């Protein structure tokens, strides 16, 4: 069942997919943000969750071994295009994308909703400009989708 939001003055959102960058967004130094695993499990009841990563720490499969999300390991080189291709393949109008890096800009722009995470690793200024919403951490991004009235309130025009 998709997440449906009527955003006053903007648009109707029907989200079916969540695409999240791993390192710098959902994890720091290869360690998943506190509470993120449980929040992703709860979101999995409403959205198909996808984690996209170059797996620079080599532990993404281990982190999500017992989680039913889709893990997409991308190859080095033109990571931005690979992330964008995933969002488009899923149907950009039904995707919420979450990221923090310069290589997340295209997916943030293309998605129905783009959320930039300004966490301990920082965020590329282009990612902040491309996003519809900016949050201070991964858990806050996930909570916007778990409590969609928050997202609705932030996006209303």
Backbone bond lengths (Angstrom), bond angles and torsions (degrees), N, CA, C in turn:
res aa  C-N    CA-C-N  psi(-1)  N-CA   C-N-CA  omega(-1)  CA-C   N-CA-C  phi
1 X - - - 1.452 - - 1.518 108.97 -
2 X 1.324 117.97 121.61 1.471 119.94 -178.15 1.530 111.72 -70.19
3 X 1.308 114.34 160.54 1.452 122.41 174.57 1.522 106.72 -88.42
4 X 1.317 116.90 116.10 1.461 121.22 -176.93 1.520 109.01 -110.98
5 X 1.329 115.51 128.77 1.464 122.67 178.91 1.518 109.84 -132.46
6 X 1.310 116.09 129.44 1.464 121.33 170.32 1.525 106.14 -95.51
7 X 1.320 116.53 111.92 1.457 120.23 -178.01 1.528 108.03 -99.61
8 X 1.334 116.77 109.51 1.465 120.23 -177.03 1.532 112.54 -53.83
9 X 1.313 115.39 130.35 1.454 121.50 177.23 1.515 115.07 76.73
10 X 1.330 117.36 0.80 1.456 118.59 -177.87 1.507 111.06 -125.69
11 X 1.330 118.56 -78.95 1.453 121.17 -176.93 1.516 112.05 -168.67
12 X 1.298 114.80 170.82 1.457 122.26 173.94 1.524 107.12 -95.08
13 X 1.317 116.10 127.04 1.458 121.76 178.86 1.516 109.44 -105.59
14 X 1.306 115.69 133.33 1.455 121.92 172.61 1.518 106.73 -127.56
15 X 1.318 115.66 94.32 1.456 121.91 -173.94 1.519 110.84 -96.49
16 X 1.323 115.82 130.05 1.463 122.32 177.10 1.523 112.33 -116.27
17 X 1.341 116.80 -19.81 1.467 121.36 -174.02 1.521 111.25 -132.10
18 X 1.314 114.66 143.89 1.450 122.95 169.72 1.518 107.01 -116.95
19 X 1.330 117.20 124.13 1.467 122.32 177.00 1.524 106.85 -116.31
20 X 1.328 115.68 118.30 1.458 120.64 -178.24 1.518 111.43 -122.28
21 X 1.313 115.14 135.33 1.455 122.03 168.69 1.528 107.36 -69.19
22 X 1.316 117.83 147.63 1.466 119.86 -178.84 1.526 112.24 -90.36
23 X 1.319 117.58 -71.00 1.461 120.82 -171.41 1.525 111.95 -76.05
24 X 1.326 114.60 125.90 1.451 121.36 -177.63 1.518 112.29 92.73
25 X 1.315 116.85 -21.65 1.462 121.18 -179.28 1.525 109.79 -108.88
26 X 1.305 115.58 -64.94 1.461 122.49 -177.13 1.521 111.74 -93.96
27 X 1.320 116.46 -19.37 1.469 122.12 -179.03 1.521 109.72 -138.08
28 X 1.320 114.81 153.30 1.454 121.87 175.89 1.522 107.40 -125.55
29 X 1.308 116.32 125.61 1.469 121.93 -179.49 1.532 111.93 53.21
30 X 1.329 116.00 36.97 1.457 121.22 177.16 1.519 115.13 81.88
31 X 1.329 118.05 3.86 1.463 122.72 179.93 1.525 109.48 -110.99
32 X 1.323 116.25 125.98 1.458 122.16 179.77 1.528 110.16 -62.98
33 X 1.349 116.15 139.42 1.463 121.48 178.77 1.528 110.28 -59.90
34 X 1.333 116.15 143.51 1.463 121.45 178.19 1.526 109.96 -54.52
35 X 1.318 116.17 131.63 1.454 121.87 176.88 1.512 114.97 83.77
36 X 1.320 117.64 -11.44 1.466 120.75 -175.54 1.525 112.17 -66.86
37 X 1.317 117.26 -39.93 1.462 120.64 -177.92 1.527 110.80 -61.27
38 X 1.333 116.68 -46.91 1.468 120.82 179.61 1.524 111.39 -67.20
39 X 1.323 117.04 -39.08 1.462 120.52 178.72 1.528 110.66 -64.66
40 X 1.327 117.33 -40.98 1.464 120.47 176.93 1.526 111.22 -64.36
41 X 1.324 116.66 -37.78 1.464 120.05 177.53 1.519 110.44 -62.89
42 X 1.322 117.49 -42.53 1.466 121.32 178.27 1.530 110.82 -66.29
43 X 1.311 116.89 -41.49 1.474 120.54 179.32 1.518 111.76 -65.85
44 X 1.313 116.57 -29.20 1.457 121.15 179.34 1.518 113.10 -60.56
45 X 1.325 117.03 -16.34 1.461 121.15 175.86 1.531 111.40 -75.95
46 X 1.349 117.13 -21.40 1.467 121.96 -176.66 1.520 113.84 -114.55
47 X 1.317 116.19 -32.26 1.461 121.32 -174.45 1.524 110.39 -130.29
48 X 1.319 115.86 150.41 1.464 120.37 169.79 1.526 105.62 -79.30
49 X 1.315 116.73 117.94 1.460 121.60 -176.07 1.525 110.63 -95.88
50 X 1.327 115.14 133.27 1.463 122.75 -179.96 1.526 107.68 -127.13
51 X 1.310 117.20 132.38 1.456 121.69 172.78 1.514 106.85 -113.41
52 X 1.324 115.45 128.08 1.458 121.14 -178.23 1.525 108.29 -115.99
53 X 1.327 115.70 133.46 1.458 119.56 -174.20 1.525 111.48 -157.04
54 X 1.314 115.14 151.36 1.464 120.79 168.73 1.526 109.06 -85.60
55 X 1.320 117.06 -4.93 1.466 124.89 177.25 1.524 111.79 54.10
56 X 1.317 115.70 49.27 1.467 120.05 -177.37 1.531 112.80 -65.61
57 X 1.331 118.49 -18.89 1.467 120.86 176.77 1.529 111.76 -96.34
58 X 1.341 116.47 -7.29 1.453 121.47 175.40 1.521 115.66 69.74
59 X 1.338 117.72 19.48 1.460 119.07 -177.13 1.526 114.36 -126.23
60 X 1.315 118.38 13.37 1.463 120.90 -176.64 1.529 111.86 -60.66
61 X 1.315 117.56 -44.58 1.467 120.47 179.83 1.525 110.74 -61.83
62 X 1.305 116.83 -37.28 1.465 121.16 178.74 1.535 110.74 -68.03
63 X 1.326 117.45 -43.78 1.465 121.36 -179.53 1.527 110.64 -57.49
64 X 1.330 116.15 -42.41 1.462 120.46 -173.06 1.531 113.60 -106.40
65 X 1.322 117.63 19.94 1.466 121.60 -176.89 1.525 112.75 -55.67
66 X 1.309 117.71 -37.86 1.464 121.12 -177.31 1.517 113.01 -104.53
67 X 1.318 117.73 17.10 1.462 121.91 -176.81 1.527 109.31 -112.27
68 X 1.328 118.01 135.55 1.466 120.37 -176.20 1.527 115.36 -80.36
69 X 1.314 118.65 18.65 1.459 118.73 178.57 1.518 111.41 -81.07
70 X 1.311 115.92 167.13 1.467 121.61 177.88 1.529 108.38 -92.31
71 X 1.315 116.38 119.07 1.461 121.77 178.07 1.512 108.39 -98.72
72 X 1.318 115.86 122.65 1.460 122.30 -179.27 1.525 108.26 -114.33
73 X 1.325 117.55 105.78 1.457 121.44 176.59 1.519 107.48 -91.44
74 X 1.330 115.33 120.74 1.458 120.40 -178.56 1.523 109.82 -97.00
75 X 1.312 115.28 158.70 1.457 120.10 -178.07 1.521 110.36 -89.43
76 X 1.323 117.31 151.70 1.461 120.16 178.15 1.531 111.08 -61.03
77 X 1.313 115.35 139.44 1.454 121.33 -179.85 1.514 110.98 103.90
78 X 1.299 116.12 118.06 1.464 124.23 178.83 1.523 112.30 55.05
79 X 1.317 114.06 48.80 1.459 120.08 178.71 1.526 111.83 -58.78
80 X 1.336 116.86 -36.49 1.467 120.50 -179.45 1.524 111.14 -58.72
81 X 1.323 117.06 -43.57 1.469 120.90 -179.99 1.522 111.16 -65.92
82 X 1.321 117.23 -36.50 1.462 120.50 179.40 1.524 111.52 -68.36
83 X 1.326 116.87 -39.02 1.462 120.94 177.29 1.523 110.48 -66.67
84 X 1.326 116.35 -43.23 1.459 120.98 178.00 1.526 110.62 -62.28
85 X 1.313 117.29 -41.38 1.469 121.04 179.47 1.527 110.85 -60.82
86 X 1.322 117.35 -39.33 1.463 120.76 177.59 1.521 110.75 -63.01
87 X 1.320 117.32 -47.35 1.466 121.39 179.56 1.523 110.36 -59.70
88 X 1.306 116.69 -44.37 1.481 119.92 179.24 1.525 111.65 -66.22
89 X 1.313 117.28 -39.84 1.468 121.17 179.75 1.532 111.07 -62.55
90 X 1.320 116.46 -35.18 1.471 121.02 179.48 1.527 112.31 -77.86
91 X 1.331 117.03 -18.90 1.459 122.17 -175.91 1.516 109.04 99.46
92 X 1.317 116.90 89.38 1.469 123.15 -171.38 1.523 113.13 -50.99
93 X 1.317 118.01 -33.39 1.465 121.14 -179.02 1.522 113.05 -67.93
94 X 1.330 117.25 -11.37 1.465 121.11 179.82 1.527 112.32 -116.17
95 X 1.340 116.19 17.05 1.469 120.89 -174.84 1.523 110.77 -114.99
96 X 1.322 114.62 136.72 1.456 122.25 163.79 1.519 105.17 -105.36
97 X 1.325 117.22 122.27 1.460 122.20 -179.90 1.523 109.43 -108.75
98 X 1.333 115.67 141.60 1.460 121.50 -178.80 1.526 108.31 -131.31
99 X 1.324 116.39 127.84 1.454 120.27 179.79 1.510 111.76 -162.61
100 X 1.330 115.61 178.57 1.462 120.25 -179.62 1.527 113.53 -138.25
101 X 1.307 117.65 -13.80 1.458 119.89 -170.33 1.518 114.96 -102.14
102 X 1.307 114.45 169.47 1.465 120.29 177.13 1.527 110.48 -60.66
103 X 1.343 116.99 -31.39 1.461 119.24 179.34 1.530 112.71 -79.98
104 X 1.332 117.58 2.46 1.465 122.40 175.52 1.528 112.56 -100.11
105 X 1.316 117.74 -9.05 1.460 122.30 -173.18 1.529 112.11 -56.38
106 X 1.309 117.98 -49.71 1.469 120.96 -176.60 1.523 112.10 -61.75
107 X 1.337 117.33 -40.90 1.465 118.87 179.89 1.523 111.07 -71.17
108 X 1.336 117.70 -34.72 1.461 120.91 176.87 1.524 111.06 -64.06
109 X 1.325 116.03 -41.23 1.466 120.56 178.88 1.519 112.27 -68.25
110 X 1.321 117.37 -39.95 1.467 121.62 -174.14 1.523 112.95 -76.16
111 X 1.314 117.75 -31.32 1.460 121.69 -175.53 1.523 111.49 -68.05
112 X 1.325 115.67 155.22 1.463 120.71 175.85 1.523 110.39 -57.52
113 X 1.326 116.37 -38.99 1.462 122.57 175.49 1.519 108.09 -136.01
114 X 1.313 115.82 128.72 1.453 121.65 175.68 1.513 109.69 -113.11
115 X 1.321 115.97 129.32 1.463 121.76 178.92 1.525 108.23 -119.60
116 X 1.321 115.72 122.40 1.464 120.97 176.55 1.521 109.13 -97.42
117 X 1.320 115.60 136.54 1.454 122.58 178.83 1.525 108.30 -103.88
118 X 1.315 115.85 121.90 1.455 122.04 176.88 1.524 106.96 -104.59
119 X 1.317 115.39 78.31 1.465 121.42 -174.36 1.512 112.40 -98.80
120 X 1.330 116.08 -162.76 1.465 121.26 -177.36 1.528 113.62 -59.28
121 X 1.330 116.93 -27.63 1.463 120.63 179.41 1.528 111.02 -81.69
122 X 1.324 116.68 -11.67 1.452 121.20 -176.30 1.510 110.19 88.88
123 X 1.316 115.61 -171.33 1.462 121.98 178.30 1.519 108.53 -149.38
124 X 1.306 115.65 145.31 1.468 120.48 175.87 1.527 108.37 -68.83
125 X 1.310 116.89 137.13 1.466 120.07 -178.78 1.527 111.12 -59.28
126 X 1.319 117.14 -32.66 1.464 120.26 178.42 1.531 110.97 -66.83
127 X 1.336 117.44 -33.47 1.466 120.81 177.20 1.526 109.85 -67.71
128 X 1.313 116.75 -41.10 1.463 120.35 177.80 1.528 110.65 -61.91
129 X 1.323 116.69 -42.24 1.464 120.82 -179.53 1.525 111.80 -69.02
130 X 1.326 117.59 -30.79 1.470 121.43 -177.36 1.522 112.76 -79.86
131 X 1.324 117.12 -20.16 1.467 121.63 -173.84 1.525 111.67 -80.99
132 X 1.338 114.28 154.59 1.465 121.14 171.84 1.524 110.44 -83.91
133 X 1.342 115.76 -28.56 1.463 122.49 -177.37 1.522 108.17 -140.76
134 X 1.324 117.00 143.75 1.459 122.78 175.18 1.526 107.60 -120.49
135 X 1.334 116.28 131.88 1.465 122.02 -179.57 1.525 109.64 -127.28
136 X 1.342 116.62 160.04 1.467 119.24 -176.53 1.526 115.48 -81.48
137 X 1.323 118.86 -6.56 1.452 119.26 -179.32 1.513 112.55 -169.75
138 X 1.337 114.92 170.88 1.466 121.34 -177.95 1.516 112.39 -62.17
139 X 1.316 116.56 -43.21 1.462 119.32 -178.22 1.526 110.94 -63.09
140 X 1.308 117.41 -38.73 1.472 120.48 177.65 1.527 111.10 -63.84
141 X 1.320 117.36 -36.64 1.467 120.49 176.59 1.522 110.40 -63.40
142 X 1.317 116.36 -45.71 1.464 120.67 -179.77 1.525 111.19 -66.38
143 X 1.327 116.73 -37.70 1.462 120.36 179.65 1.524 112.43 -65.78
144 X 1.338 117.56 -29.71 1.469 119.73 175.30 1.526 110.76 -59.72
145 X 1.316 116.53 -33.72 1.459 120.84 -179.74 1.527 111.82 -86.69
146 X 1.310 116.87 -28.62 1.460 120.27 175.87 1.529 111.31 -73.93
147 X 1.327 115.72 -30.18 1.469 122.16 177.59 1.525 107.01 -124.44
148 X 1.336 117.08 74.65 1.460 121.14 -169.70 1.526 115.59 -62.75
149 X 1.314 118.42 -14.94 1.466 119.48 175.95 1.523 110.26 -63.72
150 X 1.325 117.27 -29.48 1.462 121.35 176.11 1.524 110.21 -64.81
151 X 1.326 115.56 -45.75 1.459 120.86 179.18 1.522 109.99 -63.66
152 X 1.308 116.01 -43.63 1.464 121.63 179.12 1.523 110.61 -58.95
153 X 1.324 116.99 -44.69 1.467 121.45 -179.10 1.526 111.03 -63.96
154 X 1.321 116.84 -39.04 1.472 120.51 -178.65 1.528 111.58 -71.29
155 X 1.313 117.34 -35.48 1.473 121.22 -175.25 1.525 114.23 -86.18
156 X 1.324 118.11 -16.66 1.471 119.05 -176.05 1.529 110.56 -57.98
157 X 1.295 114.35 147.18 1.478 120.60 -178.82 1.516 109.89 -102.80
